């Protein structure tokens, strides 16, 4: 049995993302798993169906989103009943096809030399993380794909401690995969297997959430989005994909 870990902060939810993400993994994960939620527990979740680890978000901290994500990860790592290997999910990720554990391999967006120059807190954290990895002789792959990822919690704990990821606001996925798989070549992100609706724009990594989403998602394994990409058209498509209640819902 492997844990599927969701860090969850209910006030940041724009819709019923978690409900439909859970329905998607119940439909498409082809292995035995248990859901673990760290953070907030929605009232519609059946608490008997999951492992819940409460966490109250600390407000007023600079770069609060990443601080919150790492503190939740530390709680998951420290809990005696969580599985050694786990899949990290987010509420705005949905499975569109069946997958097995072997499908959760080493994936990356691009390498260090291809990181675009963008402004914003998250981009600053990415540059800092990858530059630190390069200074230690690692390739510097950006593995922040926002897709399901398979980790070992003891190795993740070591990564957070060794790099001071909480104090330095470093991105744990890129730290993990660059450090533990320094000679591996990742599967680079491709629209052939994943579609991302970010900011409702069209680009090399993103697509517009307008138009015929059934055609756009045809053949894809993963779908994710941000709040700006979650329009009425996308909500209608996601809810139509997963109309049946999961075992996690009251």
N, C-alpha and C positions, 0 to 999 in steps of 0.2 A: 504493500500500500504506500502510495506516495502522496505527499501533501501538495495541494494547490493553494498557494498563499496569495491572498488579496490584502494589500494595505488599503484602508478605506477611511475617507473623511467625508461624511455625508453632506456637509455644507458646500462642498465643491462639486457635488453631482448636479448636472444640468437637467437630468431626466431620470429614467429608470435604467441607466446603463448597467448597473450591477445585476439587476434581475435578468436581463437578456444575455449578459455575458455568462452567467451561471447556466442558463438554459442552453447556451451554445456549447459549453464544455460537457454538459451531461449528454448532449446529443452526439458529440464528435470525438471526445477523448476515448480511445480504444484501450483503456487500461483501468485498473482499479485505483481510485483516488479518494481523498478526503479534502474537503474545503476548510481552510483556516482563514479567518478574517481577523485582522489586527487593526484596531481603531474603533470606529463606530459600528454598531449593529442595528441595521434597519428593523423596524417593527414587523415587517412582513417576512423576515427570515425565521425559519423554524430552528430554534437554538439546539434542538436535539440532533439536527442533521449535520452540524459543523462543529469545529473547535473554535471558540471565540476567545480572543485575548484583548481585553479592553485597553485602550490608550486614549488619553485626552491630549489633543494638540496643544502645544505650548505656543501662545501668541506673543507677538512683539519681538521675535528673533529674526535677525537679518538672514535673508535667504531661507525663509521658513519652510518652504516646500521640501527642499532637499534635506534639511535638518529633520523634519518630520518623517520623511521616508526612511532615513537611516535609523532613527530611534525605533521605528516600528520593526525594521529588519532585526535590530538587536533584541527586541522582545521575542520575536519569532525564534531567533537562534538560541536564546537562553531558556526557552520553555522546554521542560523535560519530555513532553509528549509529542513534540513535532518531529517529523521524519528527517533522517540524515540528508537525504536528497529531496529536493522540492522544486516545484515549478512556480516561478513568480509571474503572476498575472496582474492585470489592472482592469478596473471595471469598464473601461472603454475599449477593450479588446474582445473580439468575437471570432469564433471558429466557424468557418463556412464549409469545411470538408473534414472527413475523418483523419485523425493523426494518431501515431503511436509515439512512444518515448524516443525512439530513434530519430524522429523528426525534429527534436529540440536540440539541434546541433549548434555549432559556433557560427553565429551570424553577425554581420557588421554592415553598417551603412556605407562606409568608405574608410580609406586609410588616412593617416595624419596629413599627408601632402595634399589631400583633396578636401580638407575641411573648409567650407565656405566662410568668408568673413562676415559675420553677423553681429548685431548688437543685442544685448539682453543678458539677464542674470544667468539663465541656463547656458547660453553660449559661452559666457565667461567661465563657467564651471567646466564645460567641455574642454575649452582650450587649456585651462589649468591642469585638468586631469591628464590629457593626452601629452602635454608638454612634460609633465612629471614622469610619465611612463617612458617617453623618448629619452629623457635624461638618464634613465636607468638602463638603457639599452634595449627596450622593448619596441615593437613595431609602431604602437600607437594607433591601433584600429579603433574606430568609433563603433562600439557595439550597442549603443543606445538606440536600438531598433524599435522599441515599444511593441515587441512581439513576446510571446511566452518564452521564458528562458529556464533552463535546467541548471540548478546549482547544488553544491554540497554545503550544508550550513556551517560545518567546521572550517572549511576553506573560506567561506564568506566572512566568518567571524575573524579569521586571521587577516584577511584583506583589510577589513575595517580598522582593526587594531594597528597593523603594520604601517599603513599609510596615513593613519589619523584621519580617516575619511569623514568622520562626524565633525571634528574640529576644523578641518580644512575644506569642507563642503566639496568632496570629490565624488564622482559618479562611479558607483560600485560595480556596475556591469563591465565597463571598460577596464577598470582595475583588475577585476577577476579574470576575464578571458585573456587579456594581454599577459598577465603574470603567470597564469597556470598553463597556458597553451602558446608559449612564445614562438614555436616553430610551425604552428598550424596555420593553414590558409582558410579564412572564414568563407562561408557562403555570403556573397554580397547581396544586399537588398535588391529586389527586382520586383517590378509590378506584375511579373508572371505568377508570383505566388502570394503576394500581399497587396492590398490596396489601402491607402491612407487618405482620409478626407480631412485635411488640415486647412483651416482658414478659407475653405471653399474655393481654392485656387488650383490651377493645373500647372504641373511642373514635372521634373524628372522623378520625384518621389511622391508627389501628392496628386490628388485628382479632385475635381469639382463634385460636390454632392447634389448637383442638379441633374436632371435628365433621367435616362433609363439606367437605374442602378442594377437591375437584374443583368443587363448586358455588361455593364462595367465590372461586375463582381464575378462573372462567369469564369469558372476554372480556378479562382483564387482560393487559398487556404485560410488566409487571415484578413480581417477587416479591423481597422481602428480609426479613431478620429480625435479631434479636439473639440472644445465647446463651440468654436466658431464654425466648424464644419458640420455640426449636428443640427441641420435644419429639419423642417417638417418632412421633406422628402426622404431623408435618411432615417428618421424615426419610423416612418411608415414602412420602409423597406426592412429594417431590423425587426420590428414587431411582427411583420408578415413571415420572416424567416423562422421565428421561434415563438409560435403561438401557444405551445403547450407548457403548462406549469411544470417546473422542475421539482425534484424531491426536497429542495432547499426552501421552498416557499410554504408558508402556512396556508 
